[in-house]
Amino acid sequence: MLDRLFDLVEERKTHDPDKSYVASLYKKGRQKIAQKVGEEAVETVIAATTDKRDEIIGESADLLFHLMVLWADSGVRPAEIYAELARREGVSGHDEKAARQN
């Protein structure tokens, strides 16, 4: 599902911004796309802190969607994210974070 969604998001780069929400985001630029990711992240956090399960689901979907737009705009493929997650598998979160700080 995520790969299909990413392909669709990437394909929308060439669509008319007046007819495609995704194309309109690309037209506004990476700063606006990143802002949308931040907004959706905050909305996800608010839903979580108010313990609203349905809102957590909806906002999480919005967050993933906008994150994929950001990836596509940045030339990042989902496989690269998957590979990084696989690299971290089995590594303590504390150890992984310490390695990034060095």
Backbone as CSV, one residue per row, in Angstrom:
resi,resn,N_x,N_y,N_z,CA_x,CA_y,CA_z,C_x,C_y,C_z
1,MET,0.822,-1.197,0.000,0.000,0.000,0.000,0.863,1.256,0.000
2,LEU,1.875,1.305,0.859,2.705,2.506,0.952,3.476,2.756,-0.336
3,ASP,3.961,1.694,-0.957,4.680,1.864,-2.218,3.747,2.373,-3.321
4,ARG,2.527,1.870,-3.370,1.557,2.344,-4.367,1.226,3.813,-4.133
5,LEU,1.043,4.182,-2.884,0.755,5.578,-2.560,1.923,6.467,-2.971
6,PHE,3.136,6.032,-2.682,4.307,6.825,-3.061,4.368,7.006,-4.576
7,ASP,4.130,5.935,-5.316,4.145,6.035,-6.781,3.118,7.056,-7.271
8,LEU,1.955,7.061,-6.660,0.913,8.019,-7.039,1.340,9.449,-6.707
9,VAL,1.885,9.636,-5.522,2.353,10.958,-5.091,3.440,11.461,-6.042
10,GLU,4.344,10.586,-6.425,5.416,10.979,-7.327,4.877,11.302,-8.728
11,GLU,3.931,10.521,-9.182,3.332,10.726,-10.503,2.592,12.066,-10.575
12,ARG,2.063,12.536,-9.472,1.298,13.787,-9.455,2.181,15.021,-9.629
13,LYS,3.497,14.849,-9.624,4.393,15.991,-9.835,4.078,16.712,-11.144
14,THR,3.619,15.958,-12.123,3.404,16.522,-13.458,1.963,16.968,-13.693
15,HIS,1.121,16.866,-12.692,-0.289,17.230,-12.861,-0.503,18.728,-12.693
16,ASP,-1.665,19.165,-13.055,-2.064,20.567,-12.951,-2.286,20.918,-11.478
17,PRO,-1.541,21.893,-10.950,-1.708,22.287,-9.542,-3.108,22.774,-9.194
18,ASP,-3.863,23.223,-10.192,-5.227,23.667,-9.928,-6.189,22.500,-9.758
19,LYS,-5.764,21.310,-10.186,-6.632,20.134,-10.118,-6.107,19.042,-9.187
20,SER,-4.869,19.174,-8.753,-4.259,18.151,-7.898,-3.675,18.802,-6.649
21,TYR,-4.130,18.339,-5.483,-3.601,18.856,-4.221,-2.104,18.611,-4.125
22,VAL,-1.673,17.405,-4.512,-0.252,17.065,-4.430,0.561,17.981,-5.349
23,ALA,0.099,18.163,-6.571,0.806,19.052,-7.500,0.864,20.473,-6.944
24,SER,-0.178,20.902,-6.263,-0.163,22.252,-5.686,0.876,22.356,-4.572
25,LEU,1.079,21.283,-3.833,2.134,21.286,-2.811,3.510,21.393,-3.454
26,TYR,3.743,20.589,-4.496,5.023,20.671,-5.199,5.270,22.085,-5.711
27,LYS,4.248,22.707,-6.251,4.377,24.064,-6.796,4.768,25.060,-5.706
28,LYS,4.266,24.855,-4.486,4.571,25.771,-3.375,5.982,25.573,-2.835
29,GLY,6.579,24.417,-3.112,7.968,24.188,-2.724,8.146,23.363,-1.466
30,ARG,9.374,22.959,-1.282,9.725,22.064,-0.186,9.451,22.666,1.180
31,GLN,9.642,23.961,1.325,9.392,24.592,2.625,7.930,24.415,3.028
32,LYS,7.010,24.608,2.093,5.580,24.433,2.386,5.260,22.962,2.655
33,ILE,5.884,22.078,1.885,5.664,20.640,2.104,6.140,20.252,3.504
34,ALA,7.321,20.711,3.874,7.855,20.421,5.212,6.958,20.997,6.300
35,GLN,6.422,22.187,6.054,5.494,22.794,7.009,4.267,21.906,7.201
36,LYS,3.747,21.356,6.109,2.580,20.463,6.195,2.923,19.215,6.997
37,VAL,4.122,18.681,6.815,4.539,17.515,7.608,4.521,17.874,9.087
38,GLY,5.056,19.030,9.406,5.068,19.485,10.801,3.669,19.665,11.359
39,GLU,2.793,20.260,10.584,1.408,20.455,11.037,0.727,19.115,11.311
40,GLU,0.920,18.173,10.402,0.287,16.859,10.576,0.891,16.106,11.763
41,ALA,2.185,16.292,11.992,2.822,15.662,13.155,2.231,16.213,14.450
42,VAL,2.065,17.527,14.504,1.483,18.159,15.691,0.044,17.680,15.896
43,GLU,-0.720,17.602,14.816,-2.107,17.138,14.933,-2.160,15.678,15.402
44,THR,-1.194,14.886,14.990,-1.122,13.487,15.448,-0.818,13.447,16.945
45,VAL,0.098,14.269,17.369,0.450,14.332,18.791,-0.750,14.783,19.617
46,ILE,-1.450,15.793,19.159,-2.627,16.282,19.891,-3.674,15.178,19.994
47,ALA,-3.912,14.471,18.897,-4.881,13.368,18.928,-4.453,12.301,19.928
48,ALA,-3.159,12.035,19.983,-2.653,11.020,20.914,-2.800,11.456,22.366
49,THR,-2.508,12.726,22.623,-2.568,13.194,24.008,-3.994,13.357,24.511
50,THR,-4.942,13.454,23.584,-6.345,13.533,23.990,-7.030,12.169,23.895
51,ASP,-6.212,11.156,23.565,-6.671,9.764,23.553,-7.870,9.542,22.627
52,LYS,-7.785,10.131,21.442,-8.857,9.990,20.453,-8.375,9.053,19.355
53,ARG,-8.684,7.783,19.510,-8.163,6.732,18.635,-8.442,6.995,17.160
54,ASP,-9.671,7.327,16.812,-10.012,7.572,15.409,-9.225,8.755,14.835
55,GLU,-9.016,9.766,15.646,-8.233,10.916,15.193,-6.765,10.541,15.043
56,ILE,-6.255,9.706,15.927,-4.869,9.234,15.795,-4.698,8.529,14.452
57,ILE,-5.653,7.696,14.092,-5.585,6.975,12.821,-5.618,7.956,11.650
58,GLY,-6.581,8.848,11.648,-6.716,9.806,10.554,-5.517,10.730,10.426
59,GLU,-5.054,11.263,11.533,-3.912,12.177,11.501,-2.624,11.445,11.135
60,SER,-2.495,10.201,11.563,-1.323,9.402,11.184,-1.301,9.158,9.680
61,ALA,-2.462,8.903,9.106,-2.550,8.735,7.651,-2.154,10.030,6.947
62,ASP,-2.643,11.165,7.456,-2.272,12.463,6.878,-0.763,12.689,6.983
63,LEU,-0.190,12.338,8.120,1.242,12.511,8.336,2.052,11.663,7.358
64,LEU,1.703,10.402,7.224,2.415,9.532,6.285,2.298,10.053,4.857
65,PHE,1.118,10.486,4.491,0.892,11.021,3.151,1.808,12.214,2.874
66,HIS,1.799,13.195,3.766,2.607,14.393,3.546,4.104,14.075,3.642
67,LEU,4.474,13.127,4.462,5.864,12.699,4.529,6.303,12.114,3.190
68,MET,5.423,11.367,2.552,5.749,10.805,1.239,5.890,11.897,0.184
69,VAL,5.082,12.937,0.268,5.242,14.061,-0.653,6.621,14.684,-0.442
70,LEU,7.026,14.838,0.810,8.341,15.385,1.120,9.450,14.487,0.578
71,TRP,9.314,13.166,0.784,10.310,12.226,0.240,10.427,12.399,-1.264
72,ALA,9.296,12.387,-1.955,9.304,12.479,-3.416,9.936,13.789,-3.865
73,ASP,9.611,14.874,-3.200,10.176,16.167,-3.558,11.681,16.200,-3.318
74,SER,12.138,15.427,-2.356,13.557,15.396,-1.990,14.342,14.331,-2.748
75,GLY,13.654,13.544,-3.565,14.336,12.481,-4.295,14.649,11.264,-3.448
76,VAL,13.928,11.108,-2.357,14.111,9.962,-1.461,13.067,8.909,-1.796
77,ARG,13.505,7.673,-1.953,12.609,6.560,-2.265,12.250,5.817,-0.975
78,PRO,11.033,5.289,-0.880,10.656,4.521,0.310,11.636,3.387,0.614
79,ALA,12.181,2.760,-0.418,13.133,1.666,-0.199,14.337,2.129,0.623
80,GLU,14.716,3.393,0.474,15.830,3.924,1.257,15.456,4.036,2.736
81,ILE,14.226,4.415,3.002,13.739,4.491,4.379,13.647,3.086,4.964
82,TYR,13.097,2.167,4.171,12.989,0.773,4.622,14.370,0.196,4.936
83,ALA,15.353,0.511,4.097,16.716,0.004,4.311,17.305,0.561,5.601
84,GLU,17.046,1.824,5.862,17.555,2.424,7.106,16.892,1.791,8.321
85,LEU,15.591,1.538,8.226,14.901,0.864,9.332,15.452,-0.550,9.528
86,ALA,15.720,-1.244,8.434,16.282,-2.594,8.508,17.671,-2.561,9.137
87,ARG,18.469,-1.542,8.791,19.808,-1.405,9.362,19.740,-1.244,10.880
88,ARG,18.714,-0.558,11.337,18.572,-0.298,12.768,17.931,-1.457,13.529
89,GLU,17.353,-2.397,12.809,16.657,-3.514,13.459,17.619,-4.269,14.367
90,GLY,17.174,-4.510,15.573,17.980,-5.260,16.533,19.016,-4.418,17.253
91,VAL,19.061,-3.120,16.956,20.009,-2.220,17.611,19.252,-1.438,18.669
92,SER,19.814,-1.361,19.843,19.193,-0.585,20.907,19.006,0.854,20.452
93,GLY,17.859,1.416,20.734,17.607,2.813,20.399,18.621,3.743,21.041
94,HIS,19.024,3.426,22.254,20.030,4.248,22.933,21.363,4.159,22.205
95,ASP,21.757,2.937,21.805,23.029,2.755,21.097,22.994,3.447,19.740
96,GLU,21.891,3.337,19.028,21.772,3.946,17.700,21.873,5.459,17.798
97,LYS,21.212,6.030,18.788,21.244,7.487,18.967,22.668,7.940,19.346
98,ALA,23.331,7.195,20.205,24.708,7.545,20.602,25.642,7.490,19.401
99,ALA,25.453,6.529,18.514,26.294,6.405,17.327,26.110,7.606,16.400
100,ARG,24.895,8.140,16.307,24.646,9.309,15.452,25.286,10.568,16.038
101,GLN,25.452,10.618,17.351,25.996,11.808,17.994,27.513,11.859,17.898
102,ASN,28.130,10.731,17.627,29.613,10.693,17.541,30.111,11.028,16.171
